[in-house]
Amino acid sequence: MERMIAIIGPTAVGKTKVSIDLARMLDTEIISGDSMLVYKNMNIGTAKPSISERCNVIHHLIDILEPSADFNVVDFKQLATQHITKINKQGKIPILSGGTGLYIKALLEGYQFNPTPRDEKLRAKLENLAKAHGNQYLHDKLAEVVPVAAARLHPNDLRRVIRALEVYYLSGNTISQENLLDQQELLYNAIVIGMTMDRKLLYQRIDQRVDIMIEQGLVNEVAKLLKNGVSPTCQGMQGIGYKEIVSHLQGEVDLSVAIENIKKATRNFAKRQLTWYRKMPYIIWFDVNDFTDHRNMMETFYKTIAGKFSLKVE
């Protein structure tokens, strides 16, 4: 089995710095497990590691697509698998740093997704129905035929609602993430380190990070993307931070409201991440506030990894 290290946890818990420091300690490479870091020119709102942070550490699956491109868990799994194999052949242990719960779980457990192909005509028909009658109308249609999927998806998550209906109409099958939750057997010889902290402290960090994003120029970043022709309805612009600022720039809400909406959406995202991770019993959890400092935490993580892979402990 190919070896792998995964550093996971809710957003804003500090995964990026830990992953980079570990990669330098182990002389290895990082594979991003974040669904938004694949997009070019979307740096501030995604909390993408800077060029200086990435210095001397090779990062994969960052800045590989234009903001208008589609990217999903199947694409991620295919690309990440290729990088894992390549890095293992170099005698190194890749570090998966993420991110998006479904992506991480699907990769680690080798989940096989529904192969039903896209049907552009059917998608266009469904999109037109949503435009004519509203997103709720299409969601109600999904509830009639695949109630489990409808219960999982928000009516405004139009892209996934359409995909679920597409799979049902074309194959009679359903997209079921519940099957994924039942697997729990690792495809890799992996150690999965989970970083967590007190929920109140995590929310404070999330709010602070959003404020920093605004100070760094998130509004200008989004305005520039729109000016350069990126559609406000494309997948990349549906990411947290981007859709809220688009709403502000289109005159729908004040900036203060948009900022509060970003904070709320990010906190809810953190909750969803933790929900996913609870279904992954192989995670070794650490509360970052239990350590005296960052160095102490890194020593603990390194020793844990060294014990798994029989590495030299200095």
SULKAJO-V76369 format. One record per backbone hydrogen bond with DSSP energy under -0.5 kcal/mol. CO is the residue of the C=O (numbers start at 1). NH is the residue of the N-H. E is the energy in kcal/mol with one decimal. If there is no record, write none. Layout:
# SULKAJO-V76369
[[CO,NH,E] [CO,NH,E]]
This chain:
# SULKAJO-V76369
[[2,189,-2.7] [3,94,-0.5] [4,191,-1.8] [5,96,-3.7] [6,8,-0.6] [6,193,-3.0] [7,98,-1.9] [8,195,-2.8] [10,13,-1.4] [14,18,-1.4] [15,19,-2.8] [16,20,-2.2] [17,21,-2.6] [18,22,-2.5] [19,23,-2.3] [20,24,-1.9] [21,25,-2.1] [22,26,-2.5] [23,27,-0.8] [23,28,-2.1] [29,95,-2.5] [30,32,-0.5] [30,60,-2.4] [31,97,-2.5] [33,100,-2.2] [36,39,-1.6] [37,63,-2.4] [38,64,-1.7] [38,65,-2.7] [39,42,-0.9] [41,43,-0.5] [43,48,-2.1] [44,47,-1.3] [50,54,-1.9] [52,55,-1.0] [54,57,-2.0] [58,30,-2.8] [60,32,-2.3] [65,40,-3.0] [66,69,-2.1] [67,236,-1.1] [72,76,-2.5] [73,77,-2.6] [74,78,-2.0] [75,79,-2.3] [76,80,-3.2] [77,81,-2.0] [78,82,-1.5] [79,83,-1.9] [80,84,-2.5] [81,85,-2.1] [82,86,-2.2] [83,87,-2.7] [84,88,-2.2] [85,89,-2.0] [86,90,-0.7] [87,90,-0.7] [87,92,-1.9] [88,91,-1.9] [92,94,-0.7] [94,5,-2.7] [94,96,-0.6] [95,31,-3.0] [95,97,-0.7] [96,7,-3.0] [96,98,-0.6] [97,33,-3.6] [99,101,-0.7] [100,104,-2.3] [101,105,-2.6] [102,106,-2.5] [103,107,-2.1] [104,108,-2.6] [105,109,-2.2] [106,110,-0.6] [106,111,-1.7] [107,110,-0.7] [108,187,-3.9] [108,188,-0.6] [111,113,-0.6] [119,123,-2.6] [120,124,-2.5] [121,125,-2.1] [122,126,-2.5] [123,127,-2.8] [124,128,-2.3] [125,129,-1.9] [126,130,-2.0] [127,131,-2.2] [128,132,-2.3] [129,133,-2.7] [130,134,-2.3] [134,137,-0.6] [134,138,-1.1] [135,139,-2.2] [136,140,-2.5] [137,141,-1.6] [138,142,-2.0] [139,143,-2.2] [140,144,-1.4] [141,145,-1.1] [142,146,-3.6] [146,150,-2.1] [147,151,-2.2] [148,152,-1.0] [149,153,-1.6] [154,157,-2.2] [156,158,-2.0] [157,161,-2.1] [158,162,-2.7] [159,163,-1.9] [160,164,-2.4] [161,165,-2.2] [162,166,-2.7] [163,167,-2.6] [164,168,-2.0] [165,169,-3.0] [166,170,-2.2] [167,171,-2.2] [167,172,-0.7] [167,173,-0.8] [168,172,-1.9] [174,176,-0.8] [175,177,-0.6] [176,180,-0.6] [177,181,-1.5] [178,182,-0.7] [179,182,-0.9] [180,183,-1.3] [184,186,-0.5] [188,190,-1.6] [189,4,-1.6] [191,6,-2.5] [191,193,-0.6] [192,194,-0.6] [192,284,-3.1] [193,8,-2.7] [194,286,-2.5] [195,10,-0.6] [196,288,-2.5] [198,202,-2.6] [199,203,-2.4] [200,204,-1.7] [201,205,-2.1] [202,206,-2.4] [203,207,-2.5] [204,208,-2.3] [205,209,-2.4] [206,210,-2.2] [207,211,-2.0] [208,212,-2.1] [209,213,-2.3] [210,214,-2.0] [211,215,-2.1] [212,216,-2.3] [213,217,-0.7] [213,218,-1.6] [214,217,-0.9] [217,221,-2.2] [218,222,-2.4] [219,223,-2.4] [220,224,-2.3] [221,225,-1.8] [222,226,-2.3] [223,227,-2.4] [224,228,-1.9] [225,230,-2.4] [226,229,-1.6] [231,234,-1.4] [235,238,-1.6] [236,239,-1.5] [239,242,-1.4] [239,243,-1.9] [241,245,-0.9] [242,246,-2.5] [243,247,-1.9] [244,248,-1.5] [245,249,-2.9] [246,250,-2.0] [247,252,-2.4] [247,253,-0.8] [248,251,-1.9] [254,258,-2.2] [255,259,-2.7] [256,260,-2.0] [257,261,-2.3] [258,262,-2.1] [259,263,-2.2] [260,264,-2.4] [261,265,-2.6] [262,266,-2.5] [263,267,-2.2] [264,268,-2.2] [265,269,-2.0] [266,270,-2.3] [267,271,-1.8] [268,272,-2.1] [269,273,-2.5] [270,274,-2.2] [271,275,-1.8] [272,276,-2.1] [273,277,-2.5] [274,278,-1.6] [276,279,-1.7] [277,280,-1.9] [279,281,-0.5] [280,283,-1.7] [282,192,-0.5] [283,285,-0.7] [284,194,-2.8] [286,196,-2.4] [286,288,-0.7] [287,290,-2.2] [288,291,-1.0] [293,297,-1.7] [294,298,-2.6] [295,299,-2.3] [296,300,-1.8] [297,301,-2.6] [298,302,-2.6] [299,303,-2.4] [300,304,-2.1] [301,305,-2.4] [302,306,-3.2] [303,307,-2.2] [304,308,-1.3] [305,309,-2.2] [306,310,-0.9] [306,311,-1.9] [312,314,-0.6]]
